[in-house]
């Protein structure tokens, strides 16, 4: 096998196989491909850049240490995101952070990035006053999301921020499909209940 291969356009499965053979350049290529998506996923959970960077590094270390356990019948990205998400959930369980923002990442470089990382709350408003009132509810919504169990929060974030299907969430979190639907239903119910006193 040549000492150097251009892995830029190689399929994930081929790069993972090389990484499993101990090829450092293959693992670096996987990090290059998934560094930003993993950081984004974790950041949306913990809402702190330095923490998200540390946890992202932890995720890739865990992937490297367990790469031999990866099975090709699963998408590599789903396996990786499951590890990253579990690390974020473990952190949240320990710290019980409640700092998710509905306005998107404060570190977004452009309006589009901020919008892409925002938590989409449909205010159902019909005029500018409704929109203003919805904006003023932001901190209450953040607190309500922060009060959710980490598992519920993970499902809500994957569903409403990442736009994942129920099936993708089940694969990422390694949960039965019915459990994912139950968690999302309960999370929505808890959010509605937490914000009920604010409704006019």
trRosetta pair geometry for C-beta under 8 A, 3 or more apart (Angstrom, degrees):
i j d omega theta_ij theta_ji phi_ij phi_ji
1 5 7.8 -50 175 -43 95 122
2 5 5.8 123 74 -65 110 80
4 25 6.9 136 -130 -74 67 173
5 10 7.6 41 136 -45 120 143
5 18 7.7 -120 49 -118 141 160
5 25 7.2 148 48 104 78 138
6 9 7.4 21 128 21 98 86
6 10 8.0 157 111 -28 57 102
7 10 4.6 -56 -156 19 65 126
7 14 7.8 -165 -142 106 93 104
7 15 5.4 97 -174 -105 125 105
7 18 7.3 -121 -105 50 135 156
7 25 6.6 153 -3 135 134 99
7 26 6.1 165 -103 -109 164 64
7 29 4.3 -59 99 -92 133 165
8 29 7.3 -135 -83 -138 39 117
10 14 4.6 -104 172 81 112 127
10 15 5.2 132 99 -54 118 91
10 29 7.6 29 51 152 112 157
11 14 5.0 93 62 5 81 100
11 15 7.2 -154 95 -3 42 88
12 15 5.7 -64 -149 40 33 108
12 16 6.0 33 156 -22 71 108
12 30 7.6 83 -143 -111 82 91
12 33 7.5 -159 -99 115 94 167
12 75 7.7 49 85 -168 152 71
12 76 4.5 -149 157 32 130 137
12 77 7.0 -82 -119 -35 167 85
13 16 5.8 -53 -146 35 28 112
13 17 6.5 33 153 -23 62 104
13 72 5.7 66 -139 -142 106 113
13 76 7.0 -167 -77 -29 53 120
14 17 5.7 -51 -152 31 32 114
14 18 6.7 30 151 -15 64 103
15 18 5.8 -55 -154 37 34 110
15 19 6.3 36 148 -21 66 106
15 26 5.0 169 -170 -160 70 92
15 29 5.3 -114 -150 94 134 128
15 30 5.8 161 133 -63 125 88
15 33 8.0 112 89 -6 167 144
16 19 5.4 -54 -147 37 35 114
16 20 6.3 38 152 -22 67 102
16 26 7.5 171 -80 161 13 120
16 30 6.9 82 -83 -85 69 134
16 67 7.1 -165 -162 -165 82 103
16 70 6.2 -96 -175 103 130 148
16 72 7.3 161 89 -95 137 89
16 76 5.3 -155 -62 -98 142 139
17 20 5.7 -52 -151 33 30 112
17 21 6.8 27 149 -16 61 105
17 26 8.0 -100 71 -166 49 156
17 72 7.9 14 -68 -80 94 129
18 21 5.5 -58 -154 36 36 111
18 23 4.1 -34 160 36 93 144
18 25 7.8 -44 138 77 132 82
18 26 3.6 176 100 -80 109 155
19 22 7.8 96 -180 -36 33 8
19 23 5.9 -86 -86 60 35 85
19 26 4.1 -140 -61 111 72 114
19 27 4.5 112 -130 -69 110 74
19 30 6.1 -2 -65 -15 153 137
19 67 5.4 -104 127 -171 109 151
20 67 5.4 -153 -90 135 68 105
20 68 5.8 118 -145 -98 94 58
20 70 7.2 -125 -78 51 118 107
21 26 7.8 68 49 24 90 153
23 26 3.9 66 93 4 113 113
23 27 7.0 166 95 -10 63 80
24 27 5.8 -55 -151 37 39 108
24 28 6.3 41 151 -21 69 104
25 28 5.5 -50 -147 36 35 115
25 29 6.5 40 151 -24 64 102
26 29 5.6 -51 -152 31 33 114
26 30 6.8 35 149 -18 64 100
27 30 5.6 -50 -153 33 38 112
27 31 6.5 39 149 -18 66 102
27 64 6.0 55 -152 -108 140 98
27 67 7.3 -83 -101 -75 108 158
28 31 5.6 -52 -151 36 35 113
28 32 6.3 40 149 -23 66 103
29 32 5.5 -49 -148 33 34 115
29 33 6.5 33 154 -19 65 104
30 33 5.8 -55 -148 36 31 110
30 34 6.1 -14 168 16 67 114
30 63 7.6 -145 127 136 137 141
30 76 7.6 -101 -135 158 117 140
30 80 7.9 -167 175 -90 112 145
31 34 6.7 -83 -138 55 23 82
31 35 5.3 46 168 -62 69 101
31 60 5.6 50 -107 -140 102 143
32 35 6.3 -23 -125 -7 18 115
34 37 5.4 -63 -154 50 63 108
34 38 5.3 61 149 -25 90 108
34 77 6.9 -174 -105 -117 125 81
34 80 5.8 -21 180 142 161 159
35 38 6.2 -66 -150 39 21 107
35 39 6.3 20 156 -18 62 111
35 56 7.0 75 -159 168 65 131
35 60 7.7 -2 -102 -66 75 140
36 39 5.6 -54 -143 38 32 112
36 40 6.1 34 158 -22 66 107
37 40 5.6 -55 -145 36 31 112
37 41 6.3 33 157 -21 65 105
37 77 7.7 -15 107 -150 155 109
37 81 7.6 -59 136 -87 112 103
38 41 5.8 -52 -148 34 31 112
38 42 6.4 21 157 -10 65 109
38 56 5.1 122 119 -137 107 97
38 59 5.7 -164 -175 90 133 151
38 60 7.3 120 105 -54 169 92
38 80 6.7 -81 -85 151 116 110
38 81 7.2 -147 -103 -99 75 62
38 84 4.8 -149 -149 -102 93 154
39 42 6.1 -65 -149 43 28 104
39 43 5.8 30 156 -24 68 111
39 52 5.6 85 -162 148 73 111
39 53 6.8 14 -127 -92 111 55
39 56 4.7 -8 -87 -85 71 152
40 43 5.7 -53 -139 35 27 112
40 44 6.4 28 161 -20 62 105
40 117 7.0 -125 -156 -103 100 111
41 44 6.2 -60 -157 31 25 108
41 45 7.1 17 149 -13 59 108
41 81 6.1 -164 -111 -140 172 93
41 84 5.6 78 89 119 132 134
41 85 6.5 -72 155 -75 126 80
41 88 7.3 -133 129 -26 86 152
41 162 7.2 26 -110 -83 86 130
42 45 5.6 -62 -158 36 38 111
42 46 6.1 -4 162 10 75 112
42 52 4.6 147 107 -144 103 84
42 55 4.9 -176 -169 95 146 123
42 56 5.5 -152 30 -65 150 82
42 59 7.2 -141 -58 -28 138 141
42 84 5.7 -103 -58 175 103 104
42 85 7.9 -147 -84 -90 70 41
42 87 7.2 -24 -110 87 121 105
42 88 4.8 -163 -130 -78 77 121
43 46 6.5 -76 -134 53 28 84
43 47 6.9 85 175 -86 62 26
43 48 7.7 -149 -139 53 71 32
43 49 6.8 15 -122 -102 115 50
43 52 3.9 19 -81 -115 73 161
43 105 6.5 24 138 -107 133 118
43 117 7.7 -27 103 -150 117 135
44 47 7.5 27 -154 -67 20 67
44 100 7.4 41 176 -130 60 101
44 105 7.8 -74 -82 -68 72 96
44 117 6.4 -145 -89 -159 103 92
44 157 5.4 145 132 -168 116 128
44 161 5.5 163 -167 129 147 160
44 162 7.7 172 68 -51 167 91
45 85 7.5 146 -56 -136 153 65
45 88 4.0 64 87 172 157 137
45 89 7.5 -81 -167 -62 147 54
45 91 7.9 106 120 66 120 115
45 92 6.5 -97 163 -51 106 129
45 100 7.7 -41 -148 -88 23 108
45 153 7.0 109 -138 126 82 115
45 154 6.7 11 -111 -98 120 74
45 157 6.2 -160 -83 48 73 176
46 51 4.9 -121 140 109 142 127
46 52 5.6 180 61 -70 119 81
46 55 6.7 133 -10 6 155 152
46 88 6.0 -130 -38 -146 102 96
46 91 6.2 -15 -93 106 127 136
46 92 6.8 -139 -92 -71 79 90
46 97 6.0 72 -146 54 63 163
46 99 7.7 20 166 63 42 107
47 97 6.8 -175 42 150 104 134
47 99 4.1 -152 83 106 143 98
47 100 5.5 -154 -51 -91 133 41
47 101 6.2 125 -132 -5 128 89
48 51 4.0 53 86 21 113 116
48 52 6.2 169 82 -17 55 87
48 97 7.7 -116 -12 -139 117 154
48 99 7.1 52 -46 85 92 146
49 52 5.7 -59 -145 37 27 110
49 53 6.3 27 157 -20 65 105
49 107 5.7 86 -81 -43 128 153
50 53 5.7 -53 -150 33 31 112
50 54 6.5 30 152 -17 64 105
51 54 5.7 -56 -150 37 32 110
51 55 6.1 24 156 -13 68 109
51 91 7.2 137 177 175 116 150
52 55 5.8 -56 -141 42 30 107
52 56 6.1 37 156 -25 64 106
53 56 5.7 -52 -146 33 28 114
53 57 6.6 30 153 -19 61 104
54 57 5.8 -56 -156 34 31 111
54 58 6.5 33 147 -20 65 105
55 58 5.2 -47 -148 34 38 117
55 59 6.4 46 149 -26 65 99
55 84 7.6 98 140 -157 98 75
55 87 5.3 154 -170 131 99 118
55 88 6.0 87 162 -82 151 69
55 91 5.9 -58 -99 -39 134 153
56 59 5.5 -48 -152 29 33 115
56 60 6.7 26 153 -13 64 102
56 84 7.1 14 -116 -133 60 113
57 60 6.0 -57 -150 38 33 105
57 61 6.3 35 151 -20 66 106
58 61 5.7 -56 -148 36 31 113
58 62 6.3 31 153 -19 66 106
58 87 5.5 159 102 -155 119 145
59 62 5.8 -57 -152 36 30 110
59 63 6.4 32 149 -20 65 105
59 80 7.4 79 161 -175 114 77
59 83 5.5 128 -154 119 88 101
59 84 4.2 24 -129 -97 150 76
59 87 5.2 -130 -78 14 87 154
60 63 5.3 -46 -144 35 38 116
60 64 6.3 42 153 -21 66 101
61 64 5.7 -52 -149 35 31 112
61 65 6.3 25 154 -15 65 109
62 65 5.8 -57 -144 41 31 109
62 66 6.0 -2 163 7 66 117
62 83 5.5 -176 100 -176 126 128
62 87 7.0 -169 4 -67 151 127
63 66 6.4 -78 -140 54 23 89
63 67 6.2 54 157 -72 65 83
63 80 6.0 16 -102 -119 136 85
63 83 5.9 154 -69 81 85 166
64 67 5.9 -17 -144 -28 27 114
66 69 4.7 -41 180 31 86 119
66 70 7.2 107 127 -39 81 79
66 83 7.7 175 58 -104 138 141
67 70 5.7 -30 -163 0 46 117
70 74 7.5 -119 -168 63 77 108
70 76 6.8 30 -170 -117 140 81
70 79 5.6 94 -129 151 99 166
71 74 5.7 72 79 13 85 99
74 78 5.8 -112 171 74 100 118
74 79 5.3 104 114 -54 126 106
74 171 7.6 166 -150 -167 105 111
75 78 4.3 85 69 4 99 105
75 79 7.0 -169 91 -7 53 84
75 171 7.7 47 37 156 108 143
76 79 5.6 -58 -152 38 35 112
76 80 6.1 34 153 -19 70 109
77 80 5.7 -55 -144 39 31 112
77 81 6.1 28 158 -17 67 108
78 81 5.9 -55 -141 40 28 107
78 82 6.3 35 155 -26 62 105
78 168 7.5 -131 -109 -154 108 73
78 171 4.7 -39 -160 139 135 116
78 172 5.8 -115 -152 -84 76 62
79 82 5.8 -54 -152 30 27 114
79 83 6.8 26 152 -16 61 104
80 83 5.9 -57 -156 34 33 110
80 84 6.4 28 151 -15 67 108
81 84 5.5 -53 -143 40 36 112
81 85 5.9 37 157 -22 69 107
81 172 4.8 -48 109 -137 116 104
82 85 5.9 -54 -142 37 27 110
82 86 6.3 28 156 -20 62 107
82 171 7.4 -100 -66 139 118 59
82 172 5.2 -171 -77 -172 73 46
82 173 6.5 180 -126 -86 85 17
82 174 5.5 75 -151 -28 133 100
83 86 5.9 -57 -149 35 28 110
83 87 6.5 28 153 -19 63 105
84 87 5.8 -56 -153 34 31 112
84 88 6.5 29 151 -17 65 105
85 88 5.6 -54 -150 37 34 111
85 89 6.2 34 152 -19 68 105
85 154 5.8 93 -173 -151 112 128
85 158 7.8 6 -116 -67 140 125
85 172 5.9 78 -4 155 154 102
85 173 6.1 -87 113 -93 148 72
86 89 5.6 -51 -143 38 33 111
86 90 6.2 37 155 -21 65 104
86 173 8.0 138 -66 -138 80 60
87 90 5.8 -51 -148 34 29 112
87 91 6.5 32 152 -20 62 105
88 91 5.6 -55 -151 35 32 113
88 92 6.4 30 153 -18 66 106
88 150 8.0 176 121 -167 75 116
88 154 7.3 136 93 -100 114 107
89 92 5.6 -54 -146 37 33 110
89 93 6.3 38 154 -23 66 103
89 150 4.4 123 -149 149 80 128
89 151 6.6 51 -141 -75 133 57
89 154 5.7 -25 -80 -56 111 138
90 93 5.7 -51 -150 32 31 113
90 94 6.6 26 153 -15 63 105
91 94 5.9 -61 -155 38 32 108
91 95 6.0 -7 162 10 69 116
91 97 7.9 2 129 -3 92 121
92 95 6.2 -72 -132 55 28 88
92 96 6.8 79 174 -89 63 25
92 97 5.7 -88 -125 31 77 92
92 150 4.2 143 93 -108 127 119
92 153 7.0 -131 172 63 165 143
93 96 7.4 16 -161 -63 19 67
93 150 5.3 -73 -59 -10 78 150
97 146 6.7 -98 127 -145 54 103
98 142 7.3 107 155 146 80 80
98 143 6.2 37 160 -134 126 51
98 145 7.6 143 -158 87 75 66
98 146 2.3 88 -152 167 80 139
98 147 6.3 34 -121 -52 127 54
99 142 7.2 2 -153 176 28 116
99 146 6.4 76 -20 -100 30 130
100 119 6.6 64 155 -43 111 146
100 142 5.8 -171 79 -145 65 77
100 145 4.7 -78 65 109 132 132
100 146 5.9 -174 19 -68 90 79
100 153 7.3 -171 -35 -159 149 120
100 157 7.5 -124 -130 -88 143 115
101 104 6.8 -64 103 35 108 21
101 105 7.9 141 62 -86 122 24
101 106 7.2 67 33 -40 164 92
101 118 7.9 -69 115 -129 83 64
101 119 7.2 174 106 5 40 111
101 138 7.7 18 -159 176 72 111
101 142 5.9 -4 -105 -107 43 124
102 118 6.2 40 164 -171 51 86
102 119 4.3 -83 -122 60 63 103
102 121 5.5 -21 -148 -6 138 121
102 138 5.3 -136 43 -140 120 89
102 141 5.5 20 -40 98 138 133
102 142 6.4 -120 -15 -67 88 84
102 145 8.0 150 -63 -9 89 147
103 106 7.8 50 95 -73 109 72
103 114 7.0 -25 154 -180 73 107
103 118 5.9 -48 -177 -119 17 102
103 138 6.8 23 -41 -150 101 140
104 108 5.7 -6 140 -20 116 145
104 113 7.4 138 168 123 132 59
104 114 3.9 120 100 -175 147 62
104 115 6.2 -56 -70 -61 154 14
104 116 7.1 87 -134 58 126 46
104 117 4.1 103 -152 80 84 82
104 118 3.6 -48 -56 -66 94 74
104 119 7.8 -166 -65 -3 53 57
105 108 4.4 120 76 -42 98 90
105 113 6.7 -55 54 142 117 97
105 114 6.3 -130 54 -113 69 58
105 117 4.1 11 -13 97 96 157
108 111 7.7 91 126 -104 127 12
108 113 3.5 176 -158 105 103 105
108 114 3.9 -177 71 -65 156 67
108 116 7.6 153 -125 46 134 91
108 117 6.0 -164 -71 29 123 127
109 113 5.6 61 42 20 66 153
110 113 4.8 101 54 4 76 99
110 114 7.1 -137 98 -3 43 86
111 114 5.6 -54 -150 37 35 113
111 115 6.2 35 152 -19 68 106
112 115 5.7 -54 -147 38 30 111
112 116 6.2 33 152 -23 65 107
113 116 5.5 -53 -145 34 32 113
113 117 6.4 10 161 -3 65 109
114 117 6.3 -71 -149 46 27 95
114 118 6.4 44 150 -48 64 102
115 118 5.5 -41 -148 5 33 121
117 161 7.1 23 -157 -165 44 114
118 161 7.7 -164 92 -124 31 91
119 141 7.8 -176 96 138 132 124
119 145 7.1 -38 -162 -84 170 164
119 157 7.6 -66 -107 -115 104 71
119 160 6.3 48 -158 115 75 118
119 161 5.7 -47 -103 -78 65 104
120 160 5.6 -145 49 175 92 96
120 161 7.3 168 3 -89 86 51
121 134 7.0 179 107 -175 115 113
121 141 6.0 -38 -81 -151 160 159
123 130 6.0 151 135 152 124 97
123 131 6.5 146 66 -106 156 48
123 133 7.6 139 -163 82 136 85
123 134 3.4 -52 -101 -95 145 147
124 130 7.7 -96 92 172 55 138
125 129 7.8 -168 -162 80 123 55
125 130 2.7 164 -143 119 110 126
125 131 5.0 -171 87 -56 163 61
125 133 7.5 155 -101 51 128 100
125 134 5.9 -105 -41 -26 130 129
126 130 5.8 90 33 -2 53 152
127 130 5.4 106 55 7 61 100
127 131 7.4 -118 110 -3 37 92
128 131 5.4 -54 -150 36 39 114
128 132 6.3 40 152 -21 69 103
129 132 5.6 -52 -147 35 33 111
129 133 6.3 34 153 -19 65 105
130 133 5.7 -55 -148 37 31 111
130 134 6.3 34 152 -22 65 104
131 134 5.6 -52 -149 33 31 113
131 135 6.6 35 150 -22 63 103
132 135 5.6 -52 -153 32 34 113
132 136 6.5 32 150 -18 65 104
133 136 5.6 -54 -150 35 34 112
133 137 6.6 36 150 -23 64 104
134 137 5.7 -55 -155 31 34 114
134 138 7.9 69 144 -53 56 74
135 138 5.9 -12 -176 -32 44 112
137 140 5.0 -61 -168 46 69 115
137 141 5.6 71 134 -28 89 102
137 195 7.0 57 -173 -146 127 120
137 198 5.9 112 -121 155 114 151
138 141 5.7 -60 -149 36 29 110
138 142 6.3 31 155 -21 67 105
139 142 5.5 -49 -148 34 35 115
139 143 6.4 35 153 -19 65 102
140 143 5.8 -53 -150 35 32 110
140 144 6.4 33 151 -21 65 106
140 194 7.8 172 166 136 90 97
140 195 6.1 112 134 -112 117 89
140 198 5.8 110 132 -62 168 155
141 144 5.6 -54 -148 35 33 113
141 145 6.4 31 154 -17 66 104
141 191 7.6 34 -144 -160 75 107
141 195 6.7 17 -90 -87 69 133
142 145 5.9 -56 -149 37 30 108
142 146 6.1 29 153 -19 64 111
143 146 5.5 -58 -146 40 31 114
143 147 6.3 32 155 -25 65 106
143 194 7.7 -158 102 166 87 132
144 147 5.8 -56 -151 30 29 112
144 148 7.5 46 148 -37 58 90
144 190 7.4 164 -178 130 95 83
144 191 5.1 99 144 -132 128 69
144 194 3.8 149 -124 105 111 145
144 195 5.8 -38 -64 -48 161 93
145 148 5.9 -37 -166 2 40 116
145 153 6.4 97 175 -122 79 100
145 156 7.0 -146 -138 102 98 149
145 191 6.9 23 -76 -105 65 112
146 153 7.8 40 -114 -103 25 139
147 190 7.6 -144 98 154 103 122
147 194 6.6 154 57 -109 139 150
148 152 4.2 -118 175 89 114 118
148 153 4.4 145 88 -60 120 85
148 156 6.8 18 120 7 175 141
148 187 5.5 33 -136 -132 138 95
148 190 6.2 131 -102 94 87 143
148 191 7.5 -17 -67 -62 118 88
149 152 4.6 88 59 7 85 105
149 153 6.9 -157 88 -8 41 87
150 153 5.5 -56 -143 38 32 112
150 154 6.2 37 157 -25 67 103
151 154 5.8 -50 -149 31 30 113
151 155 6.7 27 154 -15 62 105
151 173 7.7 100 -148 -163 83 140
151 183 5.9 -101 134 -135 97 138
152 155 5.9 -58 -154 37 33 109
152 156 6.2 29 152 -17 68 109
152 183 5.2 -158 -105 -176 64 92
152 184 7.7 155 -151 -86 72 32
152 186 6.2 -95 -113 92 124 101
152 187 3.9 160 -177 -83 107 107
152 190 7.2 26 166 33 160 142
153 156 5.7 -56 -145 39 32 110
153 157 6.1 30 157 -19 67 109
153 187 7.2 163 -69 -129 36 132
154 157 6.0 -58 -145 38 26 108
154 158 6.2 22 158 -15 63 110
154 173 6.3 121 126 -97 132 127
155 158 6.0 -58 -145 39 27 107
155 159 6.1 21 158 -16 64 113
155 169 5.9 73 -134 -177 74 139
155 173 7.1 -31 -79 -34 80 161
155 180 5.8 171 -128 -153 123 73
155 183 4.4 124 0 111 164 123
155 184 5.0 -125 141 -69 124 79
155 187 6.3 -178 77 -12 110 149
156 159 5.9 -62 -144 41 26 108
156 160 5.8 -15 174 15 67 115
156 184 6.4 145 -79 -124 63 74
156 187 4.7 -137 -58 143 118 153
156 188 7.6 158 -106 -59 110 68
156 191 7.9 119 -123 -41 151 137
157 160 6.9 -69 -125 52 20 83
157 161 4.8 -21 -167 24 64 125
157 162 6.7 59 139 -8 68 98
158 161 7.2 -31 -76 53 12 85
158 162 4.8 -29 -149 38 48 129
158 164 4.6 -32 164 33 91 132
158 168 7.5 -158 166 106 119 97
158 169 4.7 132 111 -109 139 101
158 172 6.4 -179 -131 69 151 150
158 173 7.6 -126 -10 -38 162 113
159 162 7.4 40 -5 53 11 85
159 163 7.6 37 175 -110 31 16
159 164 6.2 -80 -91 59 39 80
159 166 7.6 22 -105 -81 108 61
159 169 6.3 -11 -65 -67 82 146
159 184 5.7 69 -30 -117 162 131
160 163 7.6 21 -164 -72 13 49
164 168 4.1 -125 -171 89 104 125
164 169 5.0 130 111 -56 127 82
164 172 7.0 -34 -164 -4 165 141
165 168 4.6 97 52 5 78 101
165 169 7.0 -141 94 -5 42 85
166 169 5.7 -55 -149 36 32 112
166 170 6.4 36 152 -22 65 105
166 177 6.0 72 141 -155 108 90
166 180 5.4 145 -163 108 83 130
166 181 6.0 19 -144 -70 137 86
166 184 7.7 -98 -109 0 96 149
167 170 5.6 -52 -150 33 32 114
167 171 6.6 29 152 -16 64 105
167 177 6.5 -13 -99 -109 60 114
168 171 5.7 -55 -150 37 33 110
168 172 6.1 32 153 -19 67 108
169 172 5.7 -56 -143 38 31 110
169 173 6.0 4 166 4 68 113
169 175 7.6 -29 131 51 81 113
169 180 4.9 132 103 -150 116 139
170 173 6.6 -69 -137 51 21 91
170 174 7.8 65 166 -108 53 6
170 175 5.3 -109 -138 74 64 73
170 176 6.6 -36 -145 151 117 14
170 177 4.6 -35 -80 -86 156 60
170 179 7.6 118 -117 59 93 89
170 180 4.7 -101 -74 -24 82 144
171 174 7.4 17 -174 -74 27 46
173 180 6.9 141 52 -93 132 104
175 179 4.5 -113 170 83 111 127
175 180 5.3 134 95 -56 122 86
175 183 7.7 1 149 -8 164 139
176 179 4.5 95 62 1 85 105
176 180 7.3 -150 95 -7 46 83
177 180 5.7 -53 -154 32 35 113
177 181 6.6 32 152 -16 67 105
178 181 5.7 -54 -149 37 34 110
178 182 6.3 36 152 -20 66 106
179 182 5.5 -54 -148 37 33 113
179 183 6.2 34 154 -22 67 105
180 183 5.8 -53 -147 34 29 111
180 184 6.4 24 156 -15 64 106
181 184 6.0 -56 -147 38 30 107
181 185 6.2 32 154 -20 64 109
182 185 5.7 -57 -147 38 29 112
182 186 6.2 24 157 -15 66 109
183 186 5.9 -58 -146 40 28 108
183 187 6.1 30 155 -22 65 108
184 187 5.6 -52 -143 36 31 113
184 188 6.3 31 157 -18 64 104
185 188 6.0 -57 -151 36 27 108
185 189 6.4 27 152 -19 63 108
186 189 5.5 -54 -147 37 33 113
186 190 6.2 32 155 -19 67 105
187 190 5.8 -55 -147 37 30 109
187 191 6.4 30 153 -19 64 105
188 191 5.7 -54 -148 36 31 111
188 192 6.3 32 154 -19 65 105
189 192 5.8 -54 -149 36 30 110
189 193 6.2 28 153 -18 65 108
190 193 5.6 -54 -143 39 32 111
190 194 6.0 33 156 -21 66 108
191 194 5.7 -54 -143 36 29 111
191 195 6.3 6 162 -1 64 113
192 195 6.3 -74 -147 49 25 95
192 196 6.3 53 151 -62 64 90
193 196 5.5 -24 -149 -17 32 120
195 198 5.1 -54 -173 34 71 118
195 199 7.0 82 134 -38 82 91
196 199 5.9 -47 -162 11 42 114
